Amino acid sequence: MFHKKRLLCVILGASFITIGAAQADVGKLVKECDDCHGKNGNSTEQKVPTIAGFSAATLEDIMTQYKKGDRQGVKYKKKGKKETDMNEIAKKLSEGDIKALAAHYAKQTFKPHKQKFNAKLAKRGAKKHDRKCEKCHSDGGTNADDDAAILAGQWRGYLEEQFDLIKKGDRTVPKKMRKKFRKVKDKDLKALIEYYVSQQ
């Protein structure tokens, strides 16, 4: 009986050490992610999206796409840092890392960015969103439960860049979205961006 109890203590102790090490590793990864995406995933850079508050499923999907090369990362260089992209970063992440990071950022609060916008164009964009985008990006693109990226309140620079990549076919998106996207005129895409930017 004594040996069994001692063995159980050893096993439990090893488990706690492993969990503690894993949490420490996740903390280091979060710090590295925050370096570009901002504290708790709220970006301060125009070309870097805020990822706070996205659903865990969405974040896992995005990071896995980058890891496999199914989604092309955009080169980015923060002042004082080396140039990199999400493909390079995601390749270094294990499946466990991805799940842990997704769970962490899903618990954070998305903070819309304060930006100037054209109210008239935003109003037109709202109508276009209701007709073309609301089904998958509900509540005006704010609902993380859709398991889709939060569009409302994102940086203008990021939205413009991503819309351009989708239009050119340089970014992989679901077939249904690509089909709808091709039918949207350039002026309406600008209106949509203005609408998302306006939600502050």
Phi and psi in degrees as GROMACS dihedral restraints (atoms count N, CA, C in turn):
[ dihedral_restraints ]
;  ai    aj    ak    al  type     phi  dphi    fc
    3     4     5     6     1   -60.1    20    10
    4     5     6     7     1   -43.8    20    10
    6     7     8     9     1   -65.9    20    10
    7     8     9    10     1   -36.9    20    10
    9    10    11    12     1   -65.1    20    10
   10    11    12    13     1   -42.2    20    10
   12    13    14    15     1   -64.9    20    10
   13    14    15    16     1   -40.8    20    10
   15    16    17    18     1   -65.8    20    10
   16    17    18    19     1   -40.6    20    10
   18    19    20    21     1   -63.4    20    10
   19    20    21    22     1   -40.9    20    10
   21    22    23    24     1   -62.8    20    10
   22    23    24    25     1   -41.8    20    10
   24    25    26    27     1   -62.7    20    10
   25    26    27    28     1   -41.5    20    10
   27    28    29    30     1   -63.7    20    10
   28    29    30    31     1   -44.4    20    10
   30    31    32    33     1   -63.6    20    10
   31    32    33    34     1   -47.1    20    10
   33    34    35    36     1   -63.1    20    10
   34    35    36    37     1   -41.4    20    10
   36    37    38    39     1   -61.9    20    10
   37    38    39    40     1   -42.6    20    10
   39    40    41    42     1   -64.6    20    10
   40    41    42    43     1   -37.4    20    10
   42    43    44    45     1   -63.4    20    10
   43    44    45    46     1   -44.9    20    10
   45    46    47    48     1   -64.9    20    10
   46    47    48    49     1   -36.7    20    10
   48    49    50    51     1   -64.8    20    10
   49    50    51    52     1   -43.6    20    10
   51    52    53    54     1   -62.4    20    10
   52    53    54    55     1   -45.5    20    10
   54    55    56    57     1   -62.1    20    10
   55    56    57    58     1   -43.3    20    10
   57    58    59    60     1   -62.4    20    10
   58    59    60    61     1   -41.3    20    10
   60    61    62    63     1   -65.7    20    10
   61    62    63    64     1   -40.0    20    10
   63    64    65    66     1   -63.3    20    10
   64    65    66    67     1   -43.0    20    10
   66    67    68    69     1   -63.8    20    10
   67    68    69    70     1   -37.8    20    10
   69    70    71    72     1   -64.1    20    10
   70    71    72    73     1   -42.5    20    10
   72    73    74    75     1   -62.7    20    10
   73    74    75    76     1   -42.8    20    10
   75    76    77    78     1   -63.4    20    10
   76    77    78    79     1   -40.0    20    10
   78    79    80    81     1   -60.0    20    10
   79    80    81    82     1   -39.0    20    10
   81    82    83    84     1   -67.2    20    10
   82    83    84    85     1   -41.6    20    10
   84    85    86    87     1   -65.0    20    10
   85    86    87    88     1   -42.3    20    10
   87    88    89    90     1   -59.7    20    10
   88    89    90    91     1   -42.9    20    10
   90    91    92    93     1   -60.8    20    10
   91    92    93    94     1   -40.5    20    10
   93    94    95    96     1   -68.1    20    10
   94    95    96    97     1   -39.9    20    10
   96    97    98    99     1   -67.6    20    10
   97    98    99   100     1   -42.4    20    10
   99   100   101   102     1   -62.1    20    10
  100   101   102   103     1   -25.4    20    10
  102   103   104   105     1   -59.4    20    10
  103   104   105   106     1   -33.9    20    10
  105   106   107   108     1  -102.2    20    10
  106   107   108   109     1   -43.1    20    10
  108   109   110   111     1   -85.5    20    10
  109   110   111   112     1    -1.4    20    10
  111   112   113   114     1    88.5    20    10
  112   113   114   115     1   162.6    20    10
  114   115   116   117     1   -56.8    20    10
  115   116   117   118     1   126.8    20    10
  117   118   119   120     1    57.6    20    10
  118   119   120   121     1    25.0    20    10
  120   121   122   123     1    85.0    20    10
  121   122   123   124     1    11.0    20    10
  123   124   125   126     1   -99.9    20    10
  124   125   126   127     1   102.0    20    10
  126   127   128   129     1   -65.4    20    10
  127   128   129   130     1   148.7    20    10
  129   130   131   132     1  -116.9    20    10
  130   131   132   133     1     7.2    20    10
  132   133   134   135     1  -115.8    20    10
  133   134   135   136     1   131.0    20    10
  135   136   137   138     1   -53.4    20    10
  136   137   138   139     1   -37.5    20    10
  138   139   140   141     1   -93.8    20    10
  139   140   141   142     1     0.9    20    10
  141   142   143   144     1  -111.9    20    10
  142   143   144   145     1   123.3    20    10
  144   145   146   147     1   -73.6    20    10
  145   146   147   148     1   150.1    20    10
  147   148   149   150     1   -76.5    20    10
  148   149   150   151     1   133.0    20    10
  150   151   152   153     1  -116.1    20    10
  151   152   153   154     1    -3.4    20    10
  153   154   155   156     1   -60.9    20    10
  154   155   156   157     1   135.4    20    10
  156   157   158   159     1    84.8    20    10
  157   158   159   160     1    -6.6    20    10
  159   160   161   162     1   -63.2    20    10
  160   161   162   163     1   154.5    20    10
  162   163   164   165     1   -69.0    20    10
  163   164   165   166     1   152.3    20    10
  165   166   167   168     1   -60.0    20    10
  166   167   168   169     1   -38.0    20    10
  168   169   170   171     1   -62.4    20    10
  169   170   171   172     1   -41.8    20    10
  171   172   173   174     1   -64.5    20    10
  172   173   174   175     1   -45.9    20    10
  174   175   176   177     1   -64.4    20    10
  175   176   177   178     1   -40.8    20    10
  177   178   179   180     1   -61.9    20    10
  178   179   180   181     1   -43.5    20    10
  180   181   182   183     1   -62.9    20    10
  181   182   183   184     1   -45.8    20    10
  183   184   185   186     1   -63.0    20    10
  184   185   186   187     1   -49.1    20    10
  186   187   188   189     1   -64.1    20    10
  187   188   189   190     1   -36.2    20    10
  189   190   191   192     1   -67.6    20    10
  190   191   192   193     1   -38.3    20    10
  192   193   194   195     1   -61.8    20    10
  193   194   195   196     1   -43.7    20    10
  195   196   197   198     1   -64.7    20    10
  196   197   198   199     1   -42.0    20    10
  198   199   200   201     1   -61.8    20    10
  199   200   201   202     1   -41.6    20    10
  201   202   203   204     1   -82.5    20    10
  202   203   204   205     1   -12.7    20    10
  204   205   206   207     1    86.7    20    10
  205   206   207   208     1     9.4    20    10
  207   208   209   210     1   -74.8    20    10
  208   209   210   211     1   -17.8    20    10
  210   211   212   213     1  -128.6    20    10
  211   212   213   214     1   127.2    20    10
  213   214   215   216     1   -82.2    20    10
  214   215   216   217     1   125.1    20    10
  216   217   218   219     1   -79.1    20    10
  217   218   219   220     1   148.6    20    10
  219   220   221   222     1   -94.5    20    10
  220   221   222   223     1   131.6    20    10
  222   223   224   225     1   -62.4    20    10
  223   224   225   226     1   135.9    20    10
  225   226   227   228     1  -144.7    20    10
  226   227   228   229     1   137.8    20    10
  228   229   230   231     1  -129.9    20    10
  229   230   231   232     1   114.0    20    10
  231   232   233   234     1   -84.3    20    10
  232   233   234   235     1   145.7    20    10
  234   235   236   237     1   -52.9    20    10
  235   236   237   238     1   126.8    20    10
  237   238   239   240     1    83.2    20    10
  238   239   240   241     1     0.7    20    10
  240   241   242   243     1  -119.2    20    10
  241   242   243   244     1   166.4    20    10
  243   244   245   246     1   -78.9    20    10
  244   245   246   247     1   147.9    20    10
  246   247   248   249     1   -67.3    20    10
  247   248   249   250     1   139.6    20    10
  249   250   251   252     1  -153.7    20    10
  250   251   252   253     1  -177.7    20    10
  252   253   254   255     1  -151.2    20    10
  253   254   255   256     1   170.6    20    10
  255   256   257   258     1   -67.4    20    10
  256   257   258   259     1   -23.2    20    10
  258   259   260   261     1   -66.3    20    10
  259   260   261   262     1   -45.6    20    10
  261   262   263   264     1   -63.6    20    10
  262   263   264   265     1   -42.0    20    10
  264   265   266   267     1   -68.6    20    10
  265   266   267   268     1   -47.9    20    10
  267   268   269   270     1   -66.1    20    10
  268   269   270   271     1   -30.4    20    10
  270   271   272   273     1   -60.1    20    10
  271   272   273   274     1   -27.1    20    10
  273   274   275   276     1   -85.5    20    10
  274   275   276   277     1    -8.3    20    10
  276   277   278   279     1   -90.4    20    10
  277   278   279   280     1   136.6    20    10
  279   280   281   282     1   -82.6    20    10
  280   281   282   283     1   170.7    20    10
  282   283   284   285     1   -61.1    20    10
  283   284   285   286     1   -37.6    20    10
  285   286   287   288     1   -66.1    20    10
  286   287   288   289     1   -39.8    20    10
  288   289   290   291     1   -60.2    20    10
  289   290   291   292     1   -45.6    20    10
  291   292   293   294     1   -61.6    20    10
  292   293   294   295     1   -45.1    20    10
  294   295   296   297     1   -63.6    20    10
  295   296   297   298     1   -41.9    20    10
  297   298   299   300     1   -66.4    20    10
  298   299   300   301     1   -43.2    20    10
  300   301   302   303     1   -66.4    20    10
  301   302   303   304     1   -40.9    20    10
  303   304   305   306     1   -61.6    20    10
  304   305   306   307     1   -44.0    20    10
  306   307   308   309     1   -63.4    20    10
  307   308   309   310     1   -40.0    20    10
  309   310   311   312     1   -63.8    20    10
  310   311   312   313     1   -52.3    20    10
  312   313   314   315     1   -71.9    20    10
  313   314   315   316     1   -25.6    20    10
  315   316   317   318     1   -65.3    20    10
  316   317   318   319     1   -25.8    20    10
  318   319   320   321     1   -84.5    20    10
  319   320   321   322     1   -10.6    20    10
  321   322   323   324     1   -82.8    20    10
  322   323   324   325     1   164.7    20    10
  324   325   326   327     1   -99.9    20    10
  325   326   327   328     1   125.1    20    10
  327   328   329   330     1   -71.6    20    10
  328   329   330   331     1   128.8    20    10
  330   331   332   333     1  -115.1    20    10
  331   332   333   334     1   109.1    20    10
  333   334   335   336     1   -57.9    20    10
  334   335   336   337     1   146.1    20    10
  336   337   338   339     1   -87.6    20    10
  337   338   339   340     1   138.7    20    10
  339   340   341   342     1   -80.0    20    10
  340   341   342   343     1   114.9    20    10
  342   343   344   345     1  -142.5    20    10
  343   344   345   346     1   154.5    20    10
  345   346   347   348     1   -73.9    20    10
  346   347   348   349     1   147.7    20    10
  348   349   350   351     1  -152.0    20    10
  349   350   351   352     1   160.3    20    10
  351   352   353   354     1   -92.3    20    10
  352   353   354   355     1   108.6    20    10
  354   355   356   357     1   -61.1    20    10
  355   356   357   358     1   -38.6    20    10
  357   358   359   360     1   -65.4    20    10
  358   359   360   361     1   -44.8    20    10
  360   361   362   363     1   -68.5    20    10
  361   362   363   364     1   -36.7    20    10
  363   364   365   366     1   -63.3    20    10
  364   365   366   367     1   -37.7    20    10
  366   367   368   369     1   -63.7    20    10
  367   368   369   370     1   -40.9    20    10
  369   370   371   372     1   -66.8    20    10
  370   371   372   373     1   -39.1    20    10
  372   373   374   375     1   -64.5    20    10
  373   374   375   376     1   -34.1    20    10
  375   376   377   378     1   -63.1    20    10
  376   377   378   379     1   -40.4    20    10
  378   379   380   381     1   -66.8    20    10
  379   380   381   382     1   -41.4    20    10
  381   382   383   384     1   -65.5    20    10
  382   383   384   385     1   -40.3    20    10
  384   385   386   387     1   -60.8    20    10
  385   386   387   388     1   -45.3    20    10
  387   388   389   390     1   -59.1    20    10
  388   389   390   391     1   -34.9    20    10
  390   391   392   393     1   -83.2    20    10
  391   392   393   394     1   -37.5    20    10
  393   394   395   396     1  -109.2    20    10
  394   395   396   397     1   -27.2    20    10
  396   397   398   399     1  -120.7    20    10
  397   398   399   400     1   -20.1    20    10
  399   400   401   402     1   -59.9    20    10
  400   401   402   403     1   -29.7    20    10
  402   403   404   405     1   -61.8    20    10
  403   404   405   406     1   -38.5    20    10
  405   406   407   408     1  -101.6    20    10
  406   407   408   409     1   -26.4    20    10
  408   409   410   411     1  -119.0    20    10
  409   410   411   412     1    71.1    20    10
  411   412   413   414     1   -69.7    20    10
  412   413   414   415     1   169.3    20    10
  414   415   416   417     1    54.0    20    10
  415   416   417   418     1    41.0    20    10
  417   418   419   420     1    71.1    20    10
  418   419   420   421     1    21.6    20    10
  420   421   422   423     1    86.7    20    10
  421   422   423   424     1    19.9    20    10
  423   424   425   426     1  -106.3    20    10
  424   425   426   427     1   -13.2    20    10
  426   427   428   429     1   -87.6    20    10
  427   428   429   430     1   106.6    20    10
  429   430   431   432     1   -68.0    20    10
  430   431   432   433     1   -22.0    20    10
  432   433   434   435     1   -67.3    20    10
  433   434   435   436     1   -10.6    20    10
  435   436   437   438     1   -72.8    20    10
  436   437   438   439     1    -9.2    20    10
  438   439   440   441     1    56.0    20    10
  439   440   441   442     1    44.0    20    10
  441   442   443   444     1  -137.5    20    10
  442   443   444   445     1   161.1    20    10
  444   445   446   447     1   -61.0    20    10
  445   446   447   448     1   144.8    20    10
  447   448   449   450     1   -77.6    20    10
  448   449   450   451     1   121.4    20    10
  450   451   452   453     1   -97.4    20    10
  451   452   453   454     1   -39.0    20    10
  453   454   455   456     1   -65.8    20    10
  454   455   456   457     1   127.4    20    10
  456   457   458   459     1    87.3    20    10
  457   458   459   460     1     1.5    20    10
  459   460   461   462     1   -73.5    20    10
  460   461   462   463     1   163.2    20    10
  462   463   464   465     1   -63.8    20    10
  463   464   465   466     1   138.5    20    10
  465   466   467   468     1   -56.8    20    10
  466   467   468   469     1   -46.8    20    10
  468   469   470   471     1   -57.5    20    10
  469   470   471   472     1   -41.6    20    10
  471   472   473   474     1   -66.6    20    10
  472   473   474   475     1   -46.3    20    10
  474   475   476   477     1   -61.7    20    10
  475   476   477   478     1   -43.7    20    10
  477   478   479   480     1   -62.0    20    10
  478   479   480   481     1   -43.9    20    10
  480   481   482   483     1   -64.1    20    10
  481   482   483   484     1   -44.8    20    10
  483   484   485   486     1   -69.0    20    10
  484   485   486   487     1   -40.2    20    10
  486   487   488   489     1   -61.1    20    10
  487   488   489   490     1   -40.0    20    10
  489   490   491   492     1   -65.5    20    10
  490   491   492   493     1   -41.6    20    10
  492   493   494   495     1   -63.9    20    10
  493   494   495   496     1   -40.2    20    10
  495   496   497   498     1   -66.1    20    10
  496   497   498   499     1   -44.1    20    10
  498   499   500   501     1   -61.1    20    10
  499   500   501   502     1   -39.4    20    10
  501   502   503   504     1   -77.5    20    10
  502   503   504   505     1   -11.9    20    10
  504   505   506   507     1    84.3    20    10
  505   506   507   508     1    13.8    20    10
  507   508   509   510     1   -89.5    20    10
  508   509   510   511     1    -2.9    20    10
  510   511   512   513     1  -127.2    20    10
  511   512   513   514     1   129.5    20    10
  513   514   515   516     1   -75.1    20    10
  514   515   516   517     1   127.0    20    10
  516   517   518   519     1  -136.5    20    10
  517   518   519   520     1   162.4    20    10
  519   520   521   522     1   -54.8    20    10
  520   521   522   523     1   146.4    20    10
  522   523   524   525     1   -55.3    20    10
  523   524   525   526     1   -40.5    20    10
  525   526   527   528     1   -61.5    20    10
  526   527   528   529     1   -40.7    20    10
  528   529   530   531     1   -69.5    20    10
  529   530   531   532     1   -42.8    20    10
  531   532   533   534     1   -61.2    20    10
  532   533   534   535     1   -41.0    20    10
  534   535   536   537     1   -61.2    20    10
  535   536   537   538     1   -44.2    20    10
  537   538   539   540     1   -68.1    20    10
  538   539   540   541     1   -39.6    20    10
  540   541   542   543     1   -61.7    20    10
  541   542   543   544     1   -40.0    20    10
  543   544   545   546     1   -63.6    20    10
  544   545   546   547     1   -24.5    20    10
  546   547   548   549     1   -87.0    20    10
  547   548   549   550     1   -10.6    20    10
  549   550   551   552     1   -86.7    20    10
  550   551   552   553     1   127.6    20    10
  552   553   554   555     1   -72.5    20    10
  553   554   555   556     1   157.9    20    10
  555   556   557   558     1   -56.3    20    10
  556   557   558   559     1   -42.6    20    10
  558   559   560   561     1   -65.4    20    10
  559   560   561   562     1   -30.8    20    10
  561   562   563   564     1   -77.2    20    10
  562   563   564   565     1   -31.6    20    10
  564   565   566   567     1   -64.8    20    10
  565   566   567   568     1   -40.3    20    10
  567   568   569   570     1   -63.7    20    10
  568   569   570   571     1   -39.7    20    10
  570   571   572   573     1   -66.0    20    10
  571   572   573   574     1   -39.2    20    10
  573   574   575   576     1   -62.6    20    10
  574   575   576   577     1   -45.0    20    10
  576   577   578   579     1   -60.3    20    10
  577   578   579   580     1   -42.7    20    10
  579   580   581   582     1   -61.6    20    10
  580   581   582   583     1   -38.3    20    10
  582   583   584   585     1   -64.1    20    10
  583   584   585   586     1   -47.0    20    10
  585   586   587   588     1   -65.1    20    10
  586   587   588   589     1   -40.7    20    10
  588   589   590   591     1   -63.6    20    10
  589   590   591   592     1   -33.9    20    10
  591   592   593   594     1   -68.8    20    10
  592   593   594   595     1   -18.7    20    10
  594   595   596   597     1   -84.2    20    10
  595   596   597   598     1    92.1    20    10
